[in-house]
Amino acid sequence: MSRRAVLIVGQSIDEDSGTARLDKETMKYIGVESGGEVDVHAIIYTPAQVKVKVKKALAKDEGAGIIRLTLNKMREGGFTPGMQVIVEKSSIETLKTALSEKAALVYA
């Protein structure tokens, strides 16, 4: 079962590109590691959604309940700082993992 976290979009970090920064507890809760992919979508009814690779949060963001999307991902998804979003492990990534584990059992 996939877990979801409700977070607030924080200001982007200029030197990042195509990623989202999440704190350790959030990554652990939703079951993703740095380098994995998450789906981010708005709570309110809107088509805003992006798939993005995860990086570790800045030390000052640990436990703050925010996600820092890069500017290009914010634009792509129609997100703005202060917006509440739902973050969950990417369903495509989950499917890939399940299929590879099944294949490993079959060919073992």
C-alpha positions, 0 to 999 in steps of 0.5 A: 500500500502506498503512503501519501504525505501532505506537504507545503511547497517551499521556495526552489533552490537555484542550483537544483534541476529536475528534482524535489527535496524531501526530509528523511522522515518523509522519504522513509514514510512514503517508502522512497530513497534519494534518487527514487521518484515521487508523484506530486499533485495538488490537493485541490482539484487541478490537473497539476501533477509532476513526477520527480526524482528525490534528493535529500532535504537541506538540514534546515528543512528537516522536520519542517513539512515542506517539499522543495521542487525545482523551478522547472518542475514547479512550472511544469506542475503549476505549483506555487510556494505555499501550496499544499501538495500530496507526495507519494512514491511514483506508481510507475516506480512501484510497478517496476520494482514489483515486476523486477522482484517477480522476475527475480523469483521466476528466474532464480 
